[in-house]
Amino acid sequence: MTEERTVTVVPEDGLHARPAALFVERANEHDAEVEVGPVDGDLVSAGSMIAVTSLGVAEGDDVRLVAEGDDATAALDALEAVLTTPEDELEE
């Protein structure tokens, strides 16, 4: 099953530093292949720190998440939670 959703990034640092590390960690915890990228652009692996930070995603940007696998919904829920939580409220 493939699922997709668009999320607006809330953390001040976008997908850099701590939010990116937590995002990648959460992506790798699920039994799903997850990709992330700009709404109208190419997607990269959500499980790769280098790929995620290379996107240059900033606070307020919209990103597209696509997940395929048995755990697709849970993966997207977890990643959306990271992207929509202010950085000072993120839990490791």
C-alpha positions as CSV (number, residue, x, y, z in Angstrom):
1,M,0.0,0.0,0.0
2,T,1.3,3.5,-0.9
3,E,0.2,6.5,1.1
4,E,1.1,10.2,0.5
5,R,0.5,13.4,2.4
6,T,1.7,17.0,2.3
7,V,2.9,18.6,5.6
8,T,4.0,22.1,6.5
9,V,7.3,22.2,8.4
10,V,7.0,23.9,11.8
11,P,10.5,23.6,13.5
12,E,12.5,26.8,13.2
13,D,15.5,24.9,11.7
14,G,13.4,23.1,9.2
15,L,14.9,19.8,8.3
16,H,18.3,20.5,9.7
17,A,20.2,19.5,12.9
18,R,18.0,18.0,15.6
19,P,14.7,17.9,13.7
20,A,16.4,16.1,10.7
21,A,18.1,13.6,13.0
22,L,14.8,12.7,14.7
23,F,13.0,12.6,11.3
24,V,15.5,10.1,9.9
25,E,15.4,8.1,13.1
26,R,11.6,7.8,13.0
27,A,11.7,7.0,9.2
28,N,14.0,4.0,9.9
29,E,11.8,2.7,12.8
30,H,9.0,1.6,10.4
31,D,8.5,-1.3,8.0
32,A,8.0,1.1,5.0
33,E,10.0,2.7,2.3
34,V,9.5,6.5,2.9
35,E,10.5,9.3,0.7
36,V,10.4,13.1,1.2
37,G,10.7,16.1,-1.0
38,P,9.3,19.4,-2.2
39,V,5.6,19.2,-3.3
40,D,6.5,19.7,-6.9
41,G,10.0,18.2,-6.9
42,D,12.1,15.0,-6.7
43,L,11.8,12.8,-3.6
44,V,14.7,11.4,-1.6
45,S,15.0,8.6,1.0
46,A,13.6,9.8,4.4
47,G,16.0,7.3,6.0
48,S,19.2,9.1,4.8
49,M,20.5,12.1,6.9
50,I,22.5,13.4,4.0
51,A,19.6,13.2,1.5
52,V,17.1,14.8,4.0
53,T,19.4,17.7,4.9
54,S,20.4,18.3,1.3
55,L,16.8,19.2,0.5
56,G,17.2,22.5,2.3
57,V,13.7,22.4,3.8
58,A,13.0,25.5,5.9
59,E,10.4,26.5,8.4
60,G,7.0,27.0,6.7
61,D,7.9,24.9,3.6
62,D,5.5,22.3,2.4
63,V,6.9,18.8,1.9
64,R,5.5,15.7,0.3
65,L,5.8,12.4,2.2
66,V,5.3,9.1,0.3
67,A,5.4,5.8,2.1
68,E,5.0,2.3,0.8
69,G,4.8,-0.9,2.9
70,D,2.9,-2.6,5.7
71,D,3.7,0.3,8.1
72,A,3.1,3.2,5.7
73,T,0.4,4.9,7.8
74,A,2.3,4.7,11.0
75,A,5.4,5.9,9.4
76,L,3.7,9.0,7.9
77,D,2.0,9.7,11.2
78,A,5.3,9.6,13.1
79,L,7.1,11.8,10.5
80,E,4.2,14.3,10.3
81,A,4.5,14.6,14.1
82,V,8.2,15.5,13.9
83,L,7.5,18.0,11.1
84,T,4.6,19.7,12.9
85,T,6.1,20.0,16.4
86,P,8.1,23.1,17.4
87,E,11.7,22.3,17.8
88,D,11.7,23.1,21.5
89,E,9.0,20.5,22.1
90,L,10.5,17.6,20.1
91,E,11.3,14.5,22.2
92,E,14.2,12.3,21.3
